[in-house]
Amino acid sequence: MVEGAVLVVDAGEGPLAQTKFVLSKALKYGLRPILLLNKVDRPSVSEETCNEVESLVFDLFANLGATEEQLDFPVLYASAKEGWASLKFTKCPPDSEKNMSPLLDSIVQHVRSPKADLEAPFQMLVSMMERDFYLGRILTGRVTSGVIRVGDKVHGLRITDEGVQKIEDGKVVKLMKKKGTSMAVIEAAGAGDIISMAGLSGPAIGHTVANPEVLTALPAVELDPPTISMTFGVNDSPLAGRDGTHVTGAKIGNRLMAEAETNLAINVLPGPLSESYEVQGRGELQLGILIENMRREGFELSVSPPRVMYKTERGERLEPIEEVTVEVDEEHIGFVLETLNNRKGELLDMGPVPGTTGRTRVFMTCPSRGLVGVKGVFNSFTRGTGFMHRAFQAYAKYRGPLGTVRKGVLVSVGRGFITSHALMSLEARGTLFVSPGMETYEGMIVGEHSRDSDLEINPVRTKELTNIRAPGKDENIRLSPPRLMTLEEAIGYVAVDELIEVTPKVIRLRKKYLDANKRKMMKNKIMQ
């Protein structure tokens, strides 16, 4: 929908991994970005520092295949905190020049005006979509050509493998346009305007809305493919239905379908079991946000571990590879390299971070399946001082099985309330995820085993009562604090034969098959 972009770069840190990601998208669509070096008022930032950052940004433009016109980008210096921008480097401009006028003037000067043809028939590519309780589906996009008025007849078109296909005929019920931060109702709009319209229920993001006489669709935006899938299903644990208000498969399905309508990066397909749904997305973080939103809305569900979506081309198995940028203190670099190498990561480049001392930046490529759950381990080891950025690169040849990522688990065989007496003897077996007083059931995961194999334990065992009282019989029990899992950690932790039980109040880990005999039977079946 845009004709230009402003690339905001920290004058002290220089371009980061996300700078590369957003810049590559802007250059891909032929935009000519304006470079804005922010935070120049900081004591550590000098004109020399800004020149170094500008040089790094120029190299980034060149590496991403920018044209000569794009490489000739204007540079501005600013302090957003103090509310001013300048065409020349300064730490503190005069009071009369402490405003954003230079930036706004640069946008008017360097960003080309939209190529608008008001005489041609109306066409608009849908770029955003939302749902209104009264108006239904609201489609937002920039008018490519022509004029549209309230009451005009329009139809929706989409490009398929067979050609252009008509989706729906309709009439424009309402037209709206942004005025600052508020939405204003308008009667008509022309080419170049960014508008929102109501009246059609079929077209979605990437489809074309046009006059009935137009039978050609506009080219759709190319999106990064989904790389991870998870299965959402009904919570069927013994403790189901206690916390949530939306617990049926139909309600879960309706919520996921509504999300897929407005979120183009998510695909929802029927799952392998009844009342289950396969949700495809671009990473476990994106799907984690969806799960967190659902549990806050009162949903109860069970979620499978993330699965990577493979491709097969010419008989060769391909998997999604991501580009990983890590920035850590030098003392943690060995851990980062060892962890990512164990997950089939390959080192591309490594060097000091410009403008800092004792910090190292590492560039690697790693399979998406190897990066599942790595963020939690990384944050824990670096104590929050590390920085990690991931971006989808391409599908490439399968790199083989991963190294050992985690140990076995402690599985409960009893149902009831967990006792401190039972946990006292189980602490030596591994790390506990539960504390006394929590409720458990057969098949629930209550801790991590110190070995690679799973261990079945009874955390609800009570102390046998006798009629003999002896000194030291009722000693105080001291337990280590349990490791309480967040949703993000749980998604990265669960194995193939496990599920995450998500409720508005609690996140539990459990085995897919709660009965111990059935688990053994299924394990033997897989081995055979």
FIBA-118309 format. One record per residue (C-alpha): residue in three letters; x, y, z. Coordinates in steps of 0.001 Angstrom, whole numbers, plus 500000, padded with zeros to 6 digits. Example, Ala and Ser with C-alpha at 12.3 -4.5 7.8 and 13.67 -1.06 7.14 Angstrom:
// FIBA-118309
ALA512300495500507800/SER513670498940507140/
***
This chain:
// FIBA-118309
MET500000500000500000/VAL502996502344500306/GLU505296504244497919/GLY508220504735500297/ALA509757503775503650/VAL511808505299506456/LEU514529502962507750/VAL515120503790511434/VAL518543502649512684/ASP520027503133516171/ALA523043505453515737/GLY524877503647518549/GLU524153499992517685/GLY523995500118513902/PRO521880497783511732/LEU520598494660513537/ALA519197491387512219/GLN515624492715512054/THR516932495758510097/LYS518128493352507411/PHE514774491547507370/VAL512550494637506966/LEU514976496299504529/SER515010493224502285/LYS511192493417502077/ALA511270497149501226/LEU513936496705498512/LYS512072493710497074/TYR509045495919496341/GLY511194498598494694/LEU510899501175497482/ARG513607503797497985/PRO514072504023501776/ILE515099507169503669/LEU517735506421506339/LEU517032507962509750/LEU519800507590512369/ASN518010507839515711/LYS519318508495519276/VAL522126510816518126/ASP521673512773521385/ARG523331509942523345/PRO526750510818524842/SER528401507773523226/VAL527293508784519690/SER529647511003517685/GLU529795512074514035/GLU532416509385513469/THR530063506740514925/CYS527261507903512608/ASN529602507682509581/GLU530500504090510548/VAL526804503145510911/GLU525993504813507587/SER528765502771505952/LEU527393499546507492/VAL523892500373506224/PHE525282501064502732/ASP526998497631502778/LEU523697496066503879/PHE521876497747500955/ALA524547496467498529/ASN524463492900499936/LEU520675492811499524/GLY520968493722495830/ALA519810497353495940/THR519717499333492668/GLU521841502457492105/GLU518805504651492813/GLN518140502817496109/LEU521821503075497114/ASP521624506866496788/PHE519505507144499947/PRO519072510428501879/VAL520357510422505489/LEU518793512267508437/TYR519826512478512102/ALA517208512491514837/SER516311512175518486/ALA512774510810518648/LYS512862511157522440/GLU513444514919522167/GLY511247515237519064/TRP513606516633516410/ALA515270515635513136/SER518078517296511178/LEU519689517007507740/LYS523136517516509317/PHE524753515829512308/THR524124517747515509/LYS523753516851519181/CYS521363519690519959/PRO519827521913517247/PRO518570525468518020/ASP515171525647519739/SER513576527026516565/GLU514640523856514661/LYS513663521289517320/ASN510916519653515256/MET510334516875512721/SER509951519182509714/PRO513184517989507990/LEU511883514396508054/LEU508436515332506752/ASP509992517555504043/SER512302514663503009/ILE509322512329502664/VAL507525514842500420/GLN510720515418498381/HIS512009511843497944/VAL508892509622498009/ARG507201509544494624/SER503479510302494406/PRO501171507364493584/LYS500657506521489918/ALA496924507122489746/ASP494583506651486775/LEU491179508036487723/GLU489695507356484256/ALA490334503580484334/PRO487813501154485901/PHE487984500672489689/GLN490490498095491037/MET491820497513494576/LEU494114494836496052/VAL492999493765499541/SER495930494168501962/MET494184494015505355/MET490974492510506659/GLU488934492769509841/ARG485479491747511035/ASP482782494084512316/PHE479758492857514285/TYR477328494995512221/LEU479044495466508849/GLY480589492007508476/ARG483928491754506680/ILE485817495057506201/LEU488422495055503400/THR491294497556503426/GLY493639498378500555/ARG494915501059498206/VAL492821501957495187/THR495001501099492164/SER492810502771489534/GLY489421504409489046/VAL486864505851491465/ILE484609504042493952/ARG481393505400495507/VAL478968504081498132/GLY476324501976496355/ASP478562500959493415/LYS478398497356492255/VAL481700495456492590/HIS482944491885492520/GLY485831489931494061/LEU488489488145491943/ARG491367485820492757/ILE494189484208490768/THR494163480379490713/ASP496148477767488755/GLU493330477672486170/GLY493258481468485787/VAL491202484322487250/GLN488204483170489280/LYS485229485271490414/ILE484534484986494163/GLU481420487067494751/ASP479251489897493396/GLY478169492659495768/LYS477561496324496476/VAL479612498836498478/VAL477662499458501703/LYS480147501750503470/LEU483449503494502664/MET485906504655505335/LYS489273506390505339/LYS491856507065508062/LYS492118510658509249/GLY495019510646511704/THR494264507891514216/SER490481507912513697/MET488331506441510930/ALA486145508839508900/VAL483152507796506761/ILE483432508994503141/GLU481125508884500111/ALA483760508359497379/ALA487468507622496901/GLY489875507637493951/ALA493102506004492788/GLY495927506387495328/ASP493591506514498364/ILE493910503899501113/ILE490347502960502050/SER488278500402503989/MET485046499088502468/ALA482152496921503632/GLY479697494970501484/LEU481557491820500388/SER481957488696502530/GLY483983486480500178/PRO487250488264499213/ALA490244487996501571/ILE493806489346501763/GLY495561489084498377/HIS492291489138496381/THR491135491927494037/VAL487954494017494330/ALA486953495637491019/ASN484130496953488834/PRO481956494160487313/GLU483406494906483844/VAL487005494194485039/LEU487958490511484697/THR491709490742485454/ALA493026490356489015/LEU495958492311490425/PRO499106490275491278/ALA498975489133494910/VAL501724489717497467/GLU504106486772497842/LEU504231485559501442/ASP506772483428503301/PRO505404479865503527/PRO504357478341506883/THR507147476225508379/ILE505622474820511603/SER502333473028512314/MET500614472097515584/THR497436470112516272/PHE494797471824518434/GLY492199469552520008/VAL489695469184522832/ASN491149468908526335/ASP490316465302527344/SER492320465098530587/PRO490649464039533903/LEU490790467689535038/ALA489125469084531889/GLY486295471610532090/ARG487184473100535477/ASP488696476416534388/GLY487490477201530867/THR484146478292529428/HIS484829477241525797/VAL485698473533525849/THR483999471932522820/GLY485647471109519512/ALA483121473238517581/LYS483972476385519565/ILE487715475781519167/GLY487221475281515412/ASN485146478477515018/ARG487779480497516888/LEU490611479117514721/MET488668479764511494/ALA488026483358512589/GLU491773483781513265/ALA492700482358509843/GLU490365484895508190/THR492215487930509511/ASN495706486461509965/LEU497083485519506564/ALA500170483815508045/ILE498040481069509663/ASN496375478147507846/VAL493771475930509548/LEU493088472399508240/PRO491076469445509630/GLY493217467396512063/PRO493957463657512127/LEU491301463030514822/SER487695464175515149/GLU487357467646516701/SER491040468381516101/TYR492595471009513805/GLU496025471318512235/VAL497227474931512530/GLN500141475978510312/GLY502245479071511023/ARG505684480639510569/GLY507115479668513963/GLU506277478402517428/LEU506237481981518765/GLN503428482986516404/LEU501355479910517313/GLY502217480469520986/ILE500668483957520807/LEU497484482450519318/ILE497290479834522125/GLU497880482516524790/ASN495099484693523318/MET492722481714523287/ARG493390480750526904/ARG492800484367527992/GLU489459484239526170/GLY488437481222528284/PHE489343478322525959/GLU490536474930527169/LEU492474472829524649/SER495217470280524195/VAL498097471141521871/SER500610468832520186/PRO504336469650519956/PRO505399471724516893/ARG506093469723513735/VAL508227471008510879/MET506622471028507435/TYR508886469165505003/LYS508841469270501189/THR509863466672498630/GLU511331467753495296/ARG512750465290492753/GLY512715462566495377/GLU514804464631497815/ARG513541465596501261/LEU513741469337501948/GLU513291471155505266/PRO512923474871506187/ILE516239476525507054/GLU516358479743509079/GLU519015482411509311/VAL519947482960512972/THR521708486064514291/VAL523007485827517860/GLU524609488629519879/VAL526117487595523250/ASP528901488337525708/GLU532171486580524846/GLU531883484238527863/HIS528688482684526399/ILE529898482165522819/GLY531039478576523431/PHE527601477588524752/VAL525838479168521747/LEU528034477387519181/GLU527768474031520996/THR523968474290521357/LEU523304475246517727/ASN525850472743516327/ASN524034470032518303/ARG520858471172516509/LYS522480470937513033/GLY523398474632512823/GLU526142475775510431/LEU528352478791511148/LEU528441481513508458/ASP530291484376510135/MET531418485577513546/GLY532897488861514739/PRO532792491659517327/VAL529742493924517597/PRO530639497456516353/GLY530670500083519093/THR530811497601522003/THR533474495772523992/GLY533239492112524942/ARG530233491389522674/THR530269488957519740/ARG527817488603516856/VAL527328485180515239/PHE525557484427511944/MET524385480819511445/THR521870478796509465/CYS519846476179511328/PRO516847473930510552/SER513536475196511966/ARG513092471933513916/GLY516416472544515678/LEU515318475994516843/VAL512152474780518577/GLY512600475487522291/VAL516097476954521935/LYS515020480497522928/GLY514161479498526517/VAL517480477659527009/PHE519352480583525432/ASN517696483238527647/SER518260481142530767/PHE521981480554530103/THR522777484143529057/ARG520641485500531951/GLY518736487733529548/THR521852489482528192/GLY521813487630524854/PHE519950488609521696/MET518661486119519100/HIS516842486842515830/ARG515454484281513380/ALA514242484704509802/PHE513125482108507245/GLN515779481681504546/ALA514770478839502204/TYR513948475146501919/ALA517146473086501696/LYS518341469474501900/TYR517452467598505125/ARG520427467808507520/GLY519843464574509433/PRO518663463792512981/LEU519379466229515817/GLY521621465484518778/THR520179464863522257/VAL518052467908523045/ARG516453466893526365/LYS516251464079528936/GLY513363461804529897/VAL510416462839532082/LEU508842461855535414/VAL505285460597534768/SER502636460366537473/VAL500845457026538012/GLY498486458305540716/ARG495587460759540849/GLY494982463254543632/PHE496776466064545426/ILE500588466018545425/THR502154465566548864/SER505416466958550171/HIS506179463548551684/ALA506189461965548204/LEU508193464771546599/MET510891464566549287/SER511985461114548061/LEU511496462034544359/GLU513679465165544319/ALA516818463103543737/ARG515282461636540573/GLY515375464914538640/THR513880468402538374/LEU510270468780539529/PHE507624470861537695/VAL505057470701540535/SER504735471708544181/PRO502771470165547097/GLY499024470813546940/MET498764470752543131/GLU496376468212541635/THR497714465515539330/TYR496424462519537376/GLU497777459379535739/GLY499897460240532699/MET500652463822533754/ILE504322464929533509/VAL505473466189536913/GLY509212466610536298/GLU512302465943534188/HIS514221462726534817/SER517968462928535440/ARG518430460203532765/ASP517345459836529135/SER514516457387529898/ASP511019458147531280/LEU510264457128534879/GLU506818456431536361/ILE506404457781539891/ASN503664458272542498/PRO503644461921543712/VAL500395461508545711/ARG501789458938548168/THR500926459881551751/LYS502808459188554961/GLU501665456010556718/LEU500190456840560134/THR501109454846563237/ASN500189455150566878/ILE503856455476567864/ARG505304458924568370/ALA509097459214568277/PRO511554462151568243/GLY512347463336564712/LYS509298461578563270/ASP507634464813562145/GLU510715466550560776/ASN510305469629558553/ILE510389468822554838/ARG512409471260552734/LEU511927471086548959/SER513691472963546171/PRO511447475439544279/PRO509813473716541272/ARG510544474685537664/LEU507231476216536576/MET506808476135532782/THR505595479119530775/LEU503606478438527596/GLU506603479292525373/GLU508872476917527353/ALA506247474153527262/ILE505901474402523448/GLY509657473989523075/TYR509880471207525678/VAL507250468576524783/ALA508236465473522797/VAL506326463679520025/ASP504365461403522421/GLU503323464292524694/LEU500728467085524750/ILE500302470484526399/GLU497081470917528376/VAL496157474611528197/THR493482476167530436/PRO492859479809531449/LYS494553479178534821/VAL497056476331534340/ILE499504474913531784/ARG500190471207532287/LEU502318468706530370/ARG500969465188529848/LYS501526462036527847/LYS499394461571524728/TYR498190458223526099/LEU497476458529529819/ASP497351454777530541/ALA500837453276531116/ASN499940449947529424/LYS498642451725526312/ARG501837453797526135/LYS503968450623526195/MET501723449002523572/MET501986452013521220/LYS505766452204521745/ASN506174448514520810/LYS503917449021517789/ILE506118451891516517/MET509308449839517079/GLN507848446898515131/
***
